[in-house]
């Protein structure tokens, strides 16, 4: 059997190149594997401590719980705002002397309305011998019964408090 030495030399050189390439790739893989092991060691648990993965899982769970709590609070706030809009929270009182001879401004008109202008005007007229009290309903910022100037002023002031 006659072996061509030049072909054999080329074959040996190619085998050496492939061998060196394999050794280089293997060394690179070992270095990468070493880095990955070190990274995983950082994620692993130290003595008596949580792992990074456990901390992330717990944080995600707590985040979901917080998101649920915020949704509940948003629902409660929406309900509270709708109830508050119906509360008689715009109030104004105008005091005056209904009979010029008494002094002391014992008579008053008080308007109490909600955000949509529904409510009442309460008027108390104080005289020397008697006091009379009247209530007039307010719907949409207006009364079905004619209002006195003091009652109108009280209603106007209560409306202005609602605008601010």
MARFIFI-628158 format. One record per residue (C-alpha): residue number from 1; x, y, z; residue in one letter. Coordinates in nm, 2 decimals. Layout:
BEGIN
(atom NUM; (X; Y; Z); "A")
...
# end
This chain:
BEGIN
(atom 1; (0.00; 0.00; 0.00); "X")
(atom 2; (0.14; 0.32; -0.12); "X")
(atom 3; (0.05; 0.63; 0.10); "X")
(atom 4; (0.10; 0.97; -0.05); "X")
(atom 5; (0.29; 1.17; 0.21); "X")
(atom 6; (0.16; 1.51; 0.09); "X")
(atom 7; (-0.20; 1.39; 0.12); "X")
(atom 8; (-0.12; 1.25; 0.46); "X")
(atom 9; (0.04; 1.58; 0.56); "X")
(atom 10; (-0.27; 1.78; 0.45); "X")
(atom 11; (-0.49; 1.53; 0.64); "X")
(atom 12; (-0.28; 1.57; 0.96); "X")
(atom 13; (-0.29; 1.95; 0.93); "X")
(atom 14; (-0.67; 1.95; 0.88); "X")
(atom 15; (-0.71; 1.71; 1.18); "X")
(atom 16; (-0.49; 1.94; 1.39); "X")
(atom 17; (-0.69; 2.25; 1.29); "X")
(atom 18; (-1.02; 2.07; 1.38); "X")
(atom 19; (-0.87; 1.94; 1.70); "X")
(atom 20; (-0.74; 2.29; 1.80); "X")
(atom 21; (-1.08; 2.44; 1.71); "X")
(atom 22; (-1.25; 2.17; 1.92); "X")
(atom 23; (-1.02; 2.25; 2.21); "X")
(atom 24; (-1.09; 2.62; 2.17); "X")
(atom 25; (-1.47; 2.57; 2.16); "X")
(atom 26; (-1.44; 2.34; 2.46); "X")
(atom 27; (-1.24; 2.60; 2.66); "X")
(atom 28; (-1.49; 2.87; 2.57); "X")
(atom 29; (-1.78; 2.65; 2.68); "X")
(atom 30; (-1.60; 2.58; 3.01); "X")
(atom 31; (-1.55; 2.95; 3.07); "X")
(atom 32; (-1.92; 3.02; 2.99); "X")
(atom 33; (-2.03; 2.74; 3.21); "X")
(atom 34; (-1.82; 2.87; 3.49); "X")
(atom 35; (-1.98; 3.22; 3.45); "X")
(atom 36; (-2.33; 3.06; 3.45); "X")
(atom 37; (-2.24; 2.86; 3.77); "X")
(atom 38; (-2.13; 3.18; 3.94); "X")
(atom 39; (-2.46; 3.35; 3.83); "X")
(atom 40; (-2.67; 3.06; 3.96); "X")
(atom 41; (-2.47; 3.07; 4.29); "X")
(atom 42; (-2.58; 3.43; 4.33); "X")
(atom 43; (-2.94; 3.32; 4.28); "X")
(atom 44; (-2.91; 3.03; 4.51); "X")
(atom 45; (-3.00; 3.05; 4.88); "X")
(atom 46; (-2.73; 3.13; 5.14); "X")
(atom 47; (-2.76; 2.97; 5.47); "X")
(atom 48; (-3.12; 3.04; 5.61); "X")
(atom 49; (-3.20; 3.30; 5.34); "X")
(atom 50; (-3.44; 3.31; 5.05); "X")
(atom 51; (-3.33; 3.26; 4.70); "X")
(atom 52; (-3.35; 3.54; 4.45); "X")
(atom 53; (-3.63; 3.34; 4.27); "X")
(atom 54; (-3.82; 3.31; 4.60); "X")
(atom 55; (-3.79; 3.68; 4.66); "X")
(atom 56; (-3.91; 3.76; 4.31); "X")
(atom 57; (-4.21; 3.51; 4.34); "X")
(atom 58; (-4.31; 3.66; 4.67); "X")
(atom 59; (-4.28; 4.02; 4.54); "X")
(atom 60; (-4.50; 3.93; 4.24); "X")
(atom 61; (-4.76; 3.77; 4.47); "X")
(atom 62; (-4.75; 4.08; 4.69); "X")
(atom 63; (-4.78; 4.30; 4.38); "X")
(atom 64; (-5.10; 4.11; 4.27); "X")
(atom 65; (-5.24; 4.15; 4.63); "X")
(atom 66; (-5.17; 4.53; 4.62); "X")
(atom 67; (-5.33; 4.55; 4.27); "X")
(atom 68; (-5.64; 4.38; 4.41); "X")
(atom 69; (-5.64; 4.62; 4.71); "X")
(atom 70; (-5.61; 4.92; 4.48); "X")
(atom 71; (-5.90; 4.80; 4.27); "X")
(atom 72; (-6.11; 4.75; 4.59); "X")
(atom 73; (-6.02; 5.10; 4.71); "X")
(atom 74; (-6.11; 5.25; 4.36); "X")
(atom 75; (-6.45; 5.08; 4.38); "X")
(atom 76; (-6.50; 5.21; 4.73); "X")
(atom 77; (-6.39; 5.56; 4.63); "X")
(atom 78; (-6.63; 5.56; 4.33); "X")
(atom 79; (-6.92; 5.46; 4.56); "X")
(atom 80; (-6.82; 5.72; 4.82); "X")
(atom 81; (-6.81; 5.99; 4.56); "X")
(atom 82; (-7.15; 5.91; 4.43); "X")
(atom 83; (-7.29; 5.91; 4.78); "X")
(atom 84; (-7.11; 6.24; 4.86); "X")
(atom 85; (-7.27; 6.40; 4.55); "X")
(atom 86; (-7.61; 6.34; 4.71); "X")
(atom 87; (-7.51; 6.48; 5.05); "X")
(atom 88; (-7.65; 6.82; 5.16); "X")
(atom 89; (-7.30; 6.96; 5.18); "X")
(atom 90; (-7.34; 7.31; 5.02); "X")
(atom 91; (-7.47; 7.52; 5.31); "X")
(atom 92; (-7.52; 7.89; 5.35); "X")
(atom 93; (-7.69; 8.09; 5.62); "X")
(atom 94; (-7.81; 8.45; 5.58); "X")
(atom 95; (-7.91; 8.63; 5.91); "X")
(atom 96; (-8.13; 8.93; 5.91); "X")
(atom 97; (-8.37; 9.14; 6.11); "X")
(atom 98; (-8.71; 9.06; 5.97); "X")
(atom 99; (-8.88; 9.34; 6.17); "X")
(atom 100; (-8.66; 9.64; 6.18); "X")
(atom 101; (-8.75; 9.71; 6.54); "X")
(atom 102; (-8.60; 9.40; 6.71); "X")
(atom 103; (-8.23; 9.44; 6.63); "X")
(atom 104; (-7.99; 9.15; 6.67); "X")
(atom 105; (-8.06; 8.98; 6.34); "X")
(atom 106; (-8.24; 8.68; 6.50); "X")
(atom 107; (-8.42; 8.57; 6.17); "X")
(atom 108; (-8.23; 8.35; 5.92); "X")
(atom 109; (-8.26; 8.16; 5.59); "X")
(atom 110; (-8.04; 7.86; 5.55); "X")
(atom 111; (-8.00; 7.68; 5.22); "X")
(atom 112; (-7.87; 7.32; 5.21); "X")
(atom 113; (-7.82; 7.16; 4.87); "X")
(atom 114; (-7.63; 6.87; 4.72); "X")
(atom 115; (-7.41; 6.88; 4.41); "X")
(atom 116; (-7.71; 6.87; 4.17); "X")
(atom 117; (-7.88; 7.16; 4.34); "X")
(atom 118; (-8.15; 6.95; 4.53); "X")
(atom 119; (-8.22; 7.03; 4.89); "X")
(atom 120; (-8.41; 7.27; 5.11); "X")
(atom 121; (-8.42; 7.63; 5.23); "X")
(atom 122; (-8.51; 7.66; 5.59); "X")
(atom 123; (-8.63; 8.00; 5.71); "X")
(atom 124; (-8.70; 8.11; 6.06); "X")
(atom 125; (-8.86; 8.45; 6.12); "X")
(atom 126; (-8.82; 8.58; 6.47); "X")
(atom 127; (-9.06; 8.84; 6.61); "X")
(atom 128; (-9.12; 8.98; 6.96); "X")
(atom 129; (-9.40; 8.74; 7.04); "X")
(atom 130; (-9.36; 8.45; 6.80); "X")
(atom 131; (-9.12; 8.27; 6.57); "X")
(atom 132; (-9.23; 8.11; 6.24); "X")
(atom 133; (-9.03; 7.85; 6.06); "X")
(atom 134; (-9.07; 7.76; 5.69); "X")
(atom 135; (-8.91; 7.49; 5.47); "X")
(atom 136; (-8.91; 7.52; 5.09); "X")
(atom 137; (-8.79; 7.24; 4.87); "X")
(atom 138; (-8.52; 7.30; 4.61); "X")
(atom 139; (-8.49; 7.09; 4.29); "X")
(atom 140; (-8.22; 7.16; 4.04); "X")
(atom 141; (-8.13; 7.48; 4.21); "X")
(atom 142; (-8.48; 7.62; 4.19); "X")
(atom 143; (-8.79; 7.63; 4.41); "X")
(atom 144; (-9.15; 7.57; 4.31); "X")
(atom 145; (-9.25; 7.83; 4.57); "X")
(atom 146; (-9.13; 8.19; 4.53); "X")
(atom 147; (-8.83; 8.26; 4.75); "X")
(atom 148; (-8.78; 8.58; 4.96); "X")
(atom 149; (-8.47; 8.79; 4.88); "X")
(atom 150; (-8.29; 8.65; 5.19); "X")
(atom 151; (-8.38; 8.29; 5.08); "X")
(atom 152; (-8.26; 8.36; 4.73); "X")
(atom 153; (-7.94; 8.51; 4.86); "X")
(atom 154; (-7.88; 8.21; 5.08); "X")
(atom 155; (-7.94; 7.97; 4.79); "X")
(atom 156; (-7.71; 8.17; 4.57); "X")
(atom 157; (-7.43; 8.15; 4.83); "X")
(atom 158; (-7.48; 7.78; 4.88); "X")
(atom 159; (-7.46; 7.73; 4.50); "X")
(atom 160; (-7.14; 7.93; 4.49); "X")
(atom 161; (-6.99; 7.71; 4.76); "X")
(atom 162; (-7.06; 7.41; 4.54); "X")
(atom 163; (-6.87; 7.57; 4.25); "X")
(atom 164; (-6.55; 7.62; 4.44); "X")
# end
